[in-house]
Amino acid sequence: MSFINKAKKKLEDLAGAAKDAVDGDDDKTKKEKTAETSSSTIDKVKSDQGILSKIQNFFTLGYGTKEDLRELDAKQRDLYYMDLRDMRHVWEDLYLEALDAGHAQSRDYKKVIQVMDRVTEKVRHADYGYAGLLDRKGHIRENELARVFDYDRDLGKELETLKESVNKTSSEVEAENWETVPDEVKNVKKLLLSFEDKWNEREKQFRPLDA
């Protein structure tokens, strides 16, 4: 199994564990469910830790778990970056095909490229998490790290929808269905801008209250 597939399976296991912990209870508030989801994520990470991380947790007040959460979120965002990069290549190819066929008059084609490049760089250089253990300007909070991991994980669903739309547009271009292509292009732009808006909101998920 490749590194990417292993990472995806690890993230899917975490997502499943967190989801199972809160599904089926309609009486709880959204805030309570979010807190329980984050708690389940932490429990899952801790259960998978080796003895070295557990020792580190004892002496550093849970820093091992926090670092595992940081690393998992970093790997998650690396996968998103690779997906966006691949989508960029697919879009460039379909744009050139539409251009050669004389059906690329819409400015949305270039707009998608511009936004995708911008979003890809945002994902690639996103904030890593909290300040270091000895940096007294910001406190490391395990629950907040779990919450931003869950937030980023949920963004993966948005990314999958975007990927499906890009691939559908590519198929329509290859089939030369030029009457339906413009609507597909607009849909990709809409989904991409929505993803960017939600990505811009992620900082609020983990900014320390006293920062």
C-alpha positions as CSV (number, residue, x, y, z in Angstrom):
1,M,0.0,0.0,0.0
2,S,1.4,3.4,-1.0
3,F,2.1,6.2,1.5
4,I,-0.9,8.2,0.2
5,N,-3.3,5.3,0.5
6,K,-2.0,4.5,4.0
7,A,-2.5,8.1,5.0
8,K,-6.0,8.2,3.5
9,K,-6.9,5.0,5.3
10,K,-5.6,6.4,8.6
11,L,-7.7,9.6,8.2
12,E,-10.8,7.5,7.2
13,D,-10.4,5.4,10.4
14,L,-10.2,8.6,12.5
15,A,-13.2,10.0,10.7
16,G,-15.2,6.9,11.2
17,A,-14.4,6.6,14.9
18,A,-15.3,10.2,15.5
19,K,-18.6,10.0,13.6
20,D,-19.7,6.8,15.3
21,A,-19.3,8.4,18.7
22,V,-21.8,11.2,18.0
23,D,-24.3,9.8,15.4
24,G,-27.8,8.8,16.6
25,D,-28.2,11.3,19.4
26,D,-30.5,14.0,18.2
27,D,-31.0,15.6,21.6
28,K,-27.5,17.0,21.8
29,T,-26.6,20.5,20.6
30,K,-24.2,21.0,17.7
31,K,-21.7,22.4,20.2
32,E,-21.9,19.2,22.3
33,K,-21.6,17.0,19.3
34,T,-18.5,18.9,18.0
35,A,-16.9,18.6,21.5
36,E,-17.6,14.8,21.5
37,T,-16.3,14.4,18.0
38,S,-13.0,16.2,18.9
39,S,-12.8,14.0,22.0
40,S,-13.2,10.8,19.9
41,T,-10.5,12.0,17.6
42,I,-8.1,12.5,20.5
43,D,-9.0,9.1,21.9
44,K,-8.4,7.4,18.6
45,V,-5.0,9.1,18.2
46,K,-4.0,8.1,21.8
47,S,-5.0,4.5,21.2
48,D,-2.7,4.4,18.2
49,Q,0.3,5.9,19.9
50,G,3.4,4.0,20.7
51,I,5.0,3.7,24.2
52,L,7.4,6.6,23.4
53,S,4.5,9.0,22.7
54,K,2.8,7.8,25.9
55,I,5.9,8.5,28.0
56,Q,6.2,11.9,26.3
57,N,2.6,12.6,27.2
58,F,3.3,11.9,30.8
59,F,6.3,14.3,31.0
60,T,5.0,17.0,28.7
61,L,1.3,17.2,29.7
62,G,0.0,15.6,26.5
63,Y,2.4,17.1,24.0
64,G,2.9,13.8,22.2
65,T,-0.8,13.6,21.4
66,K,-0.8,17.2,20.2
67,E,2.2,16.5,18.0
68,D,0.4,13.4,16.6
69,L,-2.6,15.6,15.8
70,R,-0.4,18.2,14.2
71,E,1.2,15.5,12.0
72,L,-2.1,13.9,11.1
73,D,-3.5,17.3,10.1
74,A,-0.4,18.1,8.1
75,K,-0.7,14.8,6.2
76,Q,-4.3,15.5,5.6
77,R,-3.5,18.9,4.1
78,D,-0.8,17.4,2.0
79,L,-3.3,15.1,0.4
80,Y,-5.6,18.1,-0.3
81,Y,-2.7,19.9,-1.9
82,M,-2.0,16.9,-4.1
83,D,-5.6,16.6,-5.1
84,L,-5.8,20.3,-6.0
85,R,-2.6,20.1,-7.9
86,D,-4.0,17.2,-9.9
87,M,-7.2,19.0,-10.6
88,R,-5.2,21.9,-11.9
89,H,-3.6,19.7,-14.5
90,V,-6.9,18.3,-15.5
91,W,-8.4,21.7,-15.8
92,E,-5.5,23.0,-17.9
93,D,-5.9,20.1,-20.3
94,L,-9.6,20.6,-20.8
95,Y,-9.2,24.4,-21.1
96,L,-6.7,23.9,-23.9
97,E,-9.1,21.4,-25.7
98,A,-11.9,23.9,-25.4
99,L,-9.6,26.7,-26.7
100,D,-8.6,24.6,-29.7
101,A,-12.2,23.9,-30.5
102,G,-13.1,27.5,-30.2
103,H,-15.4,27.1,-27.2
104,A,-13.4,28.8,-24.5
105,Q,-14.9,32.3,-24.8
106,S,-16.1,32.3,-21.2
107,R,-13.7,34.0,-18.7
108,D,-14.7,31.4,-16.1
109,Y,-12.1,29.0,-17.5
110,K,-9.2,31.4,-16.5
111,K,-11.0,32.4,-13.3
112,V,-11.0,28.7,-12.2
113,I,-7.3,28.5,-12.9
114,Q,-6.6,31.7,-11.0
115,V,-8.6,30.7,-7.9
116,M,-7.3,27.1,-8.0
117,D,-3.7,28.4,-7.9
118,R,-4.5,30.7,-5.1
119,V,-6.4,28.0,-3.0
120,T,-3.6,25.4,-3.7
121,E,-1.0,27.8,-2.2
122,K,-3.2,28.5,0.8
123,V,-3.6,24.8,1.5
124,R,0.1,24.2,0.9
125,H,1.2,27.0,3.3
126,A,-1.6,26.8,5.8
127,D,-0.9,27.4,9.5
128,Y,0.5,24.3,11.1
129,G,-1.2,24.6,14.4
130,Y,-0.2,26.1,17.7
131,A,3.0,27.6,19.0
132,G,5.8,25.4,20.3
133,L,5.8,23.9,23.8
134,L,8.2,26.6,25.1
135,D,6.6,29.5,23.3
136,R,4.6,31.3,26.1
137,K,2.8,33.6,23.6
138,G,0.3,30.8,22.8
139,H,-1.1,27.8,24.7
140,I,-1.2,24.4,23.0
141,R,-4.7,23.0,23.4
142,E,-5.4,19.4,22.6
143,N,-9.1,19.9,22.0
144,E,-8.6,22.8,19.7
145,L,-6.1,20.9,17.6
146,A,-8.6,18.0,17.4
147,R,-11.3,20.5,16.3
148,V,-9.2,21.9,13.5
149,F,-8.3,18.4,12.4
150,D,-12.0,17.6,12.2
151,Y,-12.7,20.8,10.4
152,D,-10.0,20.1,7.8
153,R,-11.3,16.5,7.5
154,D,-14.8,17.8,6.7
155,L,-13.4,20.1,4.1
156,G,-12.3,16.9,2.3
157,K,-15.9,16.2,1.5
158,E,-16.1,19.6,-0.3
159,L,-12.9,18.8,-2.1
160,E,-14.3,15.4,-3.3
161,T,-17.4,17.2,-4.7
162,L,-15.1,19.7,-6.5
163,K,-13.0,16.9,-7.9
164,E,-16.1,15.1,-9.2
165,S,-17.3,18.3,-10.9
166,V,-13.9,18.9,-12.5
167,N,-13.8,15.4,-13.8
168,K,-17.4,15.7,-15.2
169,T,-16.4,18.9,-17.0
170,S,-13.4,17.1,-18.5
171,S,-15.6,14.3,-19.7
172,E,-18.1,16.7,-21.2
173,V,-15.2,18.5,-23.1
174,E,-13.8,15.2,-24.4
175,A,-17.3,14.3,-25.6
176,E,-17.6,17.7,-27.2
177,N,-20.9,18.4,-25.5
178,W,-20.3,22.1,-25.8
179,E,-23.9,23.0,-24.9
180,T,-23.5,21.6,-21.4
181,V,-19.9,22.5,-20.8
182,P,-20.5,26.2,-19.8
183,D,-22.8,25.2,-17.0
184,E,-20.3,22.7,-15.7
185,V,-17.5,25.3,-15.8
186,K,-19.7,27.7,-13.8
187,N,-20.4,25.0,-11.2
188,V,-16.7,24.2,-10.8
189,K,-16.1,27.9,-10.2
190,K,-18.9,28.1,-7.6
191,L,-17.6,25.0,-5.7
192,L,-14.1,26.3,-5.8
193,L,-15.0,29.7,-4.4
194,S,-17.1,28.0,-1.7
195,F,-14.1,25.8,-0.7
196,E,-11.9,28.9,-0.5
197,D,-14.3,30.7,1.7
198,K,-14.5,27.7,4.1
199,W,-10.7,27.3,4.1
200,N,-10.4,31.0,5.0
201,E,-12.6,30.3,8.1
202,R,-10.3,27.5,9.4
203,E,-8.1,29.8,11.4
204,K,-11.0,30.6,13.7
205,Q,-11.1,27.0,14.6
206,F,-7.8,26.9,16.4
207,R,-6.8,30.5,17.2
208,P,-6.0,30.7,21.0
209,L,-8.5,32.9,22.9
210,D,-5.7,34.8,24.6
211,A,-3.5,35.2,21.4
